[in-house]
Structure formats: structure tokens, C-alpha cells
Amino acid sequence: MHQVEQHQIKMQVEQDSMAKIVQVITRPEQEYNLQVAEAQVRDLDAIVEKLNSTFQEDLKDEVEAFNFFIN
């Protein structure tokens, strides 16, 4: 089986606090390869999922903190 070359990227989302997301991204080859393209889509989907879930958790924490101080 063909071995896919990968490298790691780090994404930081900066607001009041830092969120750090680390995801391995499949590197493209010189010529198009369907398996590599599918791996890249999976890698990008994983990043989107991590960003969305991190955002939702931050939003939940903000609402809980607001409600704590209001009540």
C-alpha cells in the first residue's frame, strides 16, 4: 500500500483565552491520487469538527459564567 506523507499543523484561536488545535494534514503528491485527496478531506473535516466543538464549549462556558453573576 502507498504510504501517505503527512505533516503536522498547529492552529491557535485567540480570544480571551487561547485554544490550541493540533491536526495532522496529509500532504499532496506530485500527481493526483484519490486516496490522498480523500485523506485530505478527512483531515480538514477533523479540523472543522474540532473548531466547531471548541467554539460551542467556549460559548457554553460564557453563558454559564454570565448566569452565575446575574443570579
FENTASUL-V430409 format. One record per helix or strand. SS is the DSSP state (hx for helix, st for strand). FROM is the first residue (numbers start at 1). LEN is the number of residues. If there is no record, write none. Layout:
ss-><SS/SS>
from-><FROM/FROM>
len-><LEN/LEN>
This chain:
ss-><st/st/hx>
from-><6/18/34>
len-><9/9/37>
